[in-house]
Amino acid sequence: MLRRSFVVICCVTVAASSLAGSVQAQTKTYDQMVSQAIEFLATKSQAADGSYNSKAGPAVTALVTAAILKHGRSPEDPHVAKALKYLEGFVQPDGGFYAPESNNKNYETALGLLAFSLANKNGKYDALLKKGDAFVKSIQWGATDGKVASDVEFGGAGYGRSKRPDLSNTSFFLDALKATGNDENSEAIKRALIFVSRCQNLETEHNTTPFAAKKPDGGFYYTPAAGGSSQAGVDESTGALRSYASMSYAGLKSMIYAGVKKDDARVVAAKKWLAKNYDLKSNPGMGQAGLYYYYNTMAKALEALGEDKFVDEAGVAHDWRKELVETLAAAQQKDGSWVNETNRWMEGDSALVTGYVLLALSHCKK
């Protein structure tokens, strides 16, 4: 009896030791990935003026800076401080953070708000954040332009000369509002939810656009505005705007930020589409295009959903954090960076893509 008890104790000890070793190895891989990525950004990607890809305006620098800060680096870190100083040069009198003559004012300011909110120690950027928050709200469709809730553009945020609203810009807009302390009771977030709901292939009282019933699979597309557009194209048999994964995760995350509950038909349908299309090898509906944007949006959405396991259509429960970390570890370059061979949406820029990965990883560590 004594010998049997000794064997059991030994087996339990070995199993516990093995599990601890596995967790330690996983943590080491995660920490190594992050450390090598930040080293790459600091030594091989940042310009002397503090920027990352200054040709693209302040957006890439803001995204990368936010990503680094998400991993616990201090605003006083020399590389971070230099980037923040660069970004401060884009603060405009109206409160926005954008390049002169920019057509990307929402996108650039939203990312700037993320970076400055993470760097806001001891209230240093309080005034700047307050004005930036007011600015992005002022350029939201329906805020000051006379648009009403029945207008398809209402509640959205966009860019370009026409400022046509789209789900990607609106998703960044909601990220920024959340970072500056807004919640689902914010009028700007309530307006945004109206637009987000109209980007879903699902006919409900929240979406009566011409596209909603053509292929009601629960996924999301780019925009219902200006005649409608999906980066995944149009379904020839139905005329529907095709759903794709990066926008579907953006839609799900945005609804959760806006206070929509898990049992709401919109959330249920979105989860069903994503369960059918759970994949870490591609951006379903888009292939390799926008893959790292997809990883970031996926991680944000699943963390917001609050479920450690995501169950796919076949009933397989995925430890999505572990699977995503493993996928990203396998794709990291020797210099610590990531890059997408499919250069659509600037994903040939290793600084931008490495920033996306660091943001995604920040949602993978409980």
C-alpha positions in Angstrom: 0.0 0.0 0.0 2.8 2.4 0.9 4.7 1.6 -2.3 1.5 2.2 -4.4 1.0 5.6 -2.7 4.6 6.5 -3.4 4.2 5.6 -7.1 1.0 7.7 -7.3 2.7 10.7 -5.7 5.7 10.4 -8.0 3.4 10.3 -11.1 1.4 13.3 -9.9 4.7 15.2 -9.2 6.1 14.4 -12.6 2.8 15.4 -14.3 2.7 18.7 -12.4 6.3 19.3 -13.2 5.7 18.6 -16.9 2.7 20.9 -17.0 4.7 23.7 -15.2 7.6 23.2 -17.7 5.1 23.5 -20.6 3.6 26.7 -19.3 7.1 28.1 -18.6 8.2 27.2 -22.2 5.1 28.9 -23.6 5.7 32.0 -21.5 9.3 32.1 -22.6 8.3 31.8 -26.3 5.8 34.7 -25.8 8.3 36.9 -24.0 11.0 36.2 -26.5 8.7 37.0 -29.4 7.8 40.3 -27.8 11.4 41.2 -26.9 12.8 40.4 -30.3 9.9 42.4 -32.0 10.5 45.5 -29.9 14.3 45.2 -30.5 13.6 45.1 -34.2 11.4 48.2 -34.1 13.9 50.1 -32.0 17.1 49.3 -33.9 16.0 48.6 -37.5 12.8 50.3 -38.1 12.6 53.6 -36.2 13.9 56.7 -38.0 16.0 59.4 -36.4 12.9 61.6 -36.0 11.1 58.9 -34.0 8.8 57.8 -36.8 8.0 54.5 -38.3 7.3 55.0 -42.0 6.9 58.8 -42.0 5.7 58.6 -45.6 2.4 57.2 -44.3 1.8 60.1 -42.0 1.5 59.6 -38.2 -0.8 56.5 -38.3 1.9 53.7 -38.5 4.0 55.4 -35.8 0.9 55.7 -33.6 0.0 52.1 -34.0 3.5 50.8 -33.4 3.9 53.1 -30.3 0.6 51.9 -28.9 1.7 48.3 -29.5 5.0 48.8 -27.7 3.3 50.5 -24.7 0.8 47.6 -24.5 3.7 45.4 -23.6 4.7 47.4 -20.5 7.3 49.7 -22.0 7.5 53.1 -20.3 6.7 56.4 -22.0 10.1 57.4 -20.8 11.8 54.7 -22.7 14.1 56.6 -25.2 12.6 55.0 -28.3 9.0 55.5 -27.1 9.6 59.0 -26.0 11.1 59.9 -29.4 8.0 58.4 -31.1 5.6 60.3 -28.8 7.5 63.6 -29.5 7.1 62.9 -33.3 3.4 62.3 -32.9 3.0 65.5 -30.9 4.0 67.3 -34.0 0.8 66.3 -35.7 -1.5 67.7 -33.0 -3.8 70.3 -34.8 -5.7 73.3 -33.4 -9.0 71.5 -33.8 -7.8 68.7 -31.5 -7.1 66.1 -34.2 -3.8 64.3 -34.8 -3.2 64.2 -38.5 -0.9 65.3 -41.2 -1.7 68.6 -43.0 -4.1 68.1 -45.9 -4.7 64.6 -44.7 -7.8 62.7 -46.0 -7.3 60.2 -43.1 -8.2 62.3 -40.1 -10.3 59.8 -38.3 -7.9 56.9 -38.8 -4.8 59.0 -37.8 -6.5 60.6 -34.8 -8.0 57.3 -33.6 -4.6 55.6 -33.6 -3.1 58.7 -31.9 -5.7 58.5 -29.2 -4.7 54.9 -28.5 -1.0 55.8 -28.3 -1.4 58.8 -26.1 -4.0 57.2 -23.8 -1.5 54.4 -23.1 1.3 56.9 -22.5 -0.8 59.2 -20.2 1.1 58.9 -17.0 0.2 61.4 -14.3 -2.3 63.2 -16.6 0.4 64.4 -19.0 -1.9 64.1 -22.0 -5.3 64.7 -20.4 -6.0 67.9 -22.3 -4.7 66.5 -25.6 -6.9 63.4 -25.2 -10.0 65.4 -24.3 -9.6 67.5 -27.4 -8.8 64.5 -29.6 -11.9 62.7 -28.3 -14.1 65.7 -29.1 -12.5 65.9 -32.6 -13.2 62.4 -33.7 -16.8 62.6 -32.4 -17.3 65.8 -34.3 -16.4 64.2 -37.7 -18.6 61.1 -37.1 -21.4 60.9 -39.6 -24.6 62.2 -38.0 -22.8 64.2 -35.3 -22.8 67.7 -36.9 -23.6 67.2 -40.6 -27.4 66.9 -40.4 -27.5 63.2 -41.2 -30.3 61.3 -39.4 -30.6 57.7 -38.2 -32.4 56.7 -41.4 -29.4 57.7 -43.5 -27.2 54.7 -44.3 -24.0 56.7 -43.4 -25.3 57.6 -40.0 -23.0 56.7 -37.1 -20.0 55.7 -39.3 -16.5 57.0 -39.6 -14.5 57.1 -42.7 -11.6 58.5 -44.7 -10.9 59.8 -48.2 -12.1 62.9 -49.9 -15.7 61.9 -49.5 -15.1 60.6 -46.0 -17.4 57.7 -46.9 -17.9 55.7 -43.7 -16.7 52.1 -43.5 -16.5 49.4 -40.8 -12.7 49.4 -40.5 -12.6 53.1 -39.7 -15.6 52.8 -37.4 -13.9 50.0 -35.6 -10.8 52.1 -35.0 -13.1 55.0 -34.0 -14.7 52.8 -31.3 -11.3 51.6 -30.1 -10.3 55.2 -29.6 -13.5 56.1 -27.7 -13.1 53.1 -25.4 -9.4 54.1 -24.8 -10.5 57.6 -23.7 -13.1 56.3 -21.3 -16.4 56.2 -23.2 -18.8 53.4 -22.7 -22.0 52.1 -24.3 -24.0 55.1 -22.9 -21.9 57.5 -25.1 -24.1 59.1 -27.8 -21.2 58.6 -30.3 -21.0 54.9 -29.5 -24.8 54.6 -29.8 -24.6 56.2 -33.2 -21.7 54.0 -34.3 -23.7 50.8 -33.4 -26.4 51.8 -35.9 -23.8 51.9 -38.7 -22.0 48.7 -37.5 -25.3 46.8 -37.6 -25.9 47.9 -41.2 -22.6 46.3 -42.2 -23.8 42.8 -41.2 -25.4 40.3 -43.6 -28.4 39.9 -41.4 -31.8 41.4 -41.8 -33.2 42.6 -38.5 -34.9 45.7 -37.1 -31.4 47.1 -36.9 -30.6 46.5 -40.6 -33.1 47.0 -43.4 -30.6 48.0 -46.0 -31.0 46.4 -49.5 -28.0 44.0 -48.8 -29.3 42.6 -45.5 -31.5 39.8 -46.8 -29.5 38.8 -49.9 -27.3 36.3 -48.1 -28.0 36.5 -44.4 -25.0 34.5 -43.2 -24.3 36.8 -40.1 -20.9 37.9 -41.4 -19.8 41.5 -42.0 -18.6 43.5 -45.0 -16.8 46.8 -45.5 -19.7 49.3 -46.0 -23.3 49.7 -47.0 -22.6 53.4 -48.0 -22.2 54.8 -51.5 -23.9 51.8 -53.1 -22.2 49.3 -50.8 -18.8 47.7 -50.9 -17.1 44.5 -49.8 -13.3 43.9 -50.2 -14.3 40.2 -50.7 -16.5 41.2 -53.7 -20.1 40.5 -54.6 -21.8 37.1 -54.6 -22.8 36.6 -58.3 -25.8 34.4 -57.6 -27.4 36.7 -55.0 -25.9 40.1 -55.5 -24.9 40.1 -51.8 -21.8 41.8 -50.5 -19.6 38.9 -49.4 -18.7 38.6 -45.7 -15.1 38.2 -44.7 -13.4 37.4 -41.4 -11.4 40.6 -40.6 -14.6 42.7 -40.9 -16.7 40.0 -39.1 -14.4 40.2 -36.1 -14.4 44.0 -36.3 -18.2 43.9 -36.3 -18.4 41.5 -33.4 -15.9 43.5 -31.3 -17.6 46.8 -32.1 -21.0 45.5 -31.0 -19.6 44.2 -27.7 -17.9 47.5 -27.1 -21.3 49.1 -27.7 -22.9 47.0 -25.1 -24.7 44.4 -27.3 -25.3 41.2 -25.2 -24.2 37.7 -26.2 -27.8 36.5 -26.7 -28.6 39.3 -29.2 -29.4 37.9 -32.7 -26.6 40.0 -34.2 -23.9 38.6 -31.9 -25.3 35.0 -32.2 -25.2 35.3 -36.0 -21.7 36.8 -36.1 -20.4 34.0 -33.8 -22.0 31.4 -36.1 -20.3 32.8 -39.2 -16.9 33.0 -37.4 -17.3 29.5 -36.0 -17.9 28.2 -39.6 -14.8 30.1 -40.8 -12.4 29.7 -37.9 -8.9 29.8 -39.4 -5.4 30.9 -38.6 -3.8 30.2 -41.9 -5.8 32.9 -43.8 -8.2 35.8 -43.5 -11.3 33.9 -44.6 -12.9 35.5 -47.6 -9.7 37.4 -48.4 -6.9 34.7 -48.4 -3.6 36.2 -47.4 -4.7 39.8 -47.9 -4.9 41.8 -44.7 -3.8 38.7 -42.7 -2.1 40.5 -39.8 -4.8 43.1 -39.5 -7.0 40.1 -39.2 -5.0 38.5 -36.4 -5.1 41.8 -34.5 -8.9 42.2 -34.9 -9.5 38.5 -34.2 -7.6 38.7 -30.9 -9.4 42.0 -29.8 -12.8 40.5 -30.6 -12.3 37.2 -28.8 -10.8 38.9 -25.7 -13.8 41.2 -25.7 -16.1 38.2 -26.0 -14.7 36.9 -22.8 -14.4 33.2 -23.8 -11.1 31.4 -23.3 -12.2 28.7 -25.8 -13.9 29.4 -29.1 -16.0 26.5 -30.4 -15.9 26.1 -34.2 -18.8 24.7 -36.4 -17.6 21.1 -35.9 -17.7 21.5 -32.1 -14.0 21.7 -31.6 -13.1 24.0 -28.7 -10.0 26.1 -29.7 -7.7 27.6 -27.2 -7.4 30.6 -29.5 -4.7 32.4 -27.5 -2.4 29.4 -27.6 -3.1 28.7 -31.2 -2.6 32.3 -32.2 0.7 32.6 -30.3 2.0 29.4 -31.9 1.0 30.7 -35.4 2.7 34.0 -34.9 5.8 32.4 -33.4 6.2 30.2 -36.5 5.9 33.3 -38.8 8.4 35.6 -37.0 11.4 36.5 -39.0 15.0 36.0 -37.8 15.3 39.8 -37.2 12.3 39.7 -34.9 9.8 41.2 -37.4 6.8 40.0 -39.3 5.8 40.8 -42.8 3.2 39.7 -45.3 4.3 38.7 -48.7 0.8 39.9 -49.9 1.4 43.6 -49.8 -2.2 44.7 -49.9 -3.1 47.4 -47.3 0.6 48.1 -46.7 1.3 44.7 -45.1 4.6 44.6 -46.9 5.7 47.2 -44.3 7.4 45.2 -41.6 7.0 48.0 -39.0 3.2 48.1 -39.5 2.8 44.3 -39.5 5.1 43.9 -36.4 2.9 46.5 -34.7 -0.2 44.5 -35.6 1.4 41.4 -34.1 2.3 43.0 -30.9 -1.2 44.3 -30.5 -2.6 40.9 -31.2 -0.2 39.3 -28.7 -1.3 41.8 -26.0 -4.7 40.2 -26.1 -3.2 36.7 -25.8 -1.8 37.0 -22.4 -4.4 36.7 -19.7 
